[in-house]
Amino acid sequence: MSNAPLEVWRYFHEVGNDLTKITWFHACNTRALLHQALASDVMMIEADIVAGHLSGAVGGPPLAVMGHPPTTVSDLSLEQFLDTVLQRRRGKGIKLDFKTTAAFRASENILEQFLARAEVNFPVWVNADILRGPGIGPGKEVVDPHYFLRTCVTKFPLATISAGWAVNPNSSQTLSYSSAHIDEMTSVLMDSHVVYPVTFPVHAGIAANSLDTLTSLVHSSTVGTSLTLWAGEGQYIDYNKLRLLINTIGKDKVFVDLPQDMTSKLWNPPQESKATFAVACSALTTLSLLLFLF
């Protein structure tokens, strides 16, 4: 067995070098949704973990259950989720999104034991917002960055780290990931001795405004580093800018985890948008040539 995380493209070899072809099932936080996801043809199953209680349980300390804040009661615990994925053996990868430090602490021993099992031969991502990003003030709770990363390094060496910023998606039209955001993330990764490639989950609308900083981040990081683009239904995205970002960084370095209608708009733009995108690509090519010549 390799001592490095299993890359998604190696497991789903049919996508070749195009990570945008990876398909997702999002917010798989109930028994019914988990069974639906396992029976589907999606490749990666994303689920959220909170510190809470199982439905019908009376008292007791909080435990790791599947749910998205403000939900703290679920019919599915993290342990049950992982056991079900193993029992069904459907060739899926999983992404576990920890919403708070308490949820992560309640999960770490369960996840460590799970990853030690020989049957876990598929991609496992461990995700959290560990820094405050665009549009977020100091009062916003994030998962403790050093505790999250150091635990991942020591207890989950075979899992891919997905480390992101908490953002304000309602202002995605005007926000961007700044050099300060990138520098802070790079610093905390180095401090925690993260050596394997990570994926950075970034809001698609904000990422579209961040071509220079995100391109620099990916291209200056460990080979295999990637972005994971996400957004919620109805949130603003400039699709022309987003396509430019994806093509500049490379489809071999960008996952697209967007709702179906957004994915359709991204890959099937109106004719006028196609023309605008073509002009932008031409300008980028010309600029690259000039920089090369001089």
Phi, psi and omega in degrees: 000138178292151176266007179247156177301148178279119180288143182301318184292335176285327181283313178261070188296343182292343180278350182063230180261014184253094182291342179291347179276351176294132182255153191229148167242119191258148175055053181274077194247010177227165178301316183297316181292325178295316178296322178297316181295318181293332179275350184272181179259014177292157183264317183243133178252120178257135179216153183254146180235131176234164172271115184198216184220157174281149179303131178087349179287144181244118177068195180087160180290156177300147176229172182282113178233161182276128180171161180243132179309140011272006180297133175229004178238133185217159173266011184215121175272165176300317181299318178294320178302309183294319178298320181294318178301317180293318182296323185281332175047059185256013177069038178252154165263163180229146174237119182256118186255109182269122190273336181217164175298322179298319178295321180293316179298323180288347186254338195298320181289323177297314182290323178299315179294322179297313184290343178280351183280137184296333182290344180279084183242031181230165183295135174232123177253142176242114191242145171198150168278112186250351179225155175277127185248205184304127175081008184247128179273177185293344182280348182288128178283133172233165176289135182307115189296314183291320179295316180299308186292317182292326176292317178300316182295318186273323186258334185235054184297341181266002177260146175278130177279129175241103189243123185228185179248138168289135184225169173256095185292342181287348178244027186294343181292331187245347185272161174209160173278119186270170175300326179295320177298317181294316182297319180296317180295314180301320181295315183290328176294317179294317180299330183265006175061042175280119184248336181273160179300142175244167169245139182256110175286123182229141179295129187301319181293321179284321179299324180299336179266008191232038186305309186293312186291319182286325175298316179297318180301309184292314186286342179261000182264176178307140178304131183104350176295145184216169168253150169238111181277131178222160174191160176263161179307132174082357181280150188288134173218133170271101188292329177297315178294323182292319176298321179297318178301311182299315183288329178288314180287322179113135180293346176279000182230011184225121170268146180238102180250076183241155172304155188302319182293326178289320177299320179297317179294327180293314186264349179231065183288156172300162184302321182293328178290323177299319180295317179298318180295320180298318178297317180297317179296320179297318179295320179296318179297317179297317179297318180297321180294318179297319179296323179294320183289328185252000000 
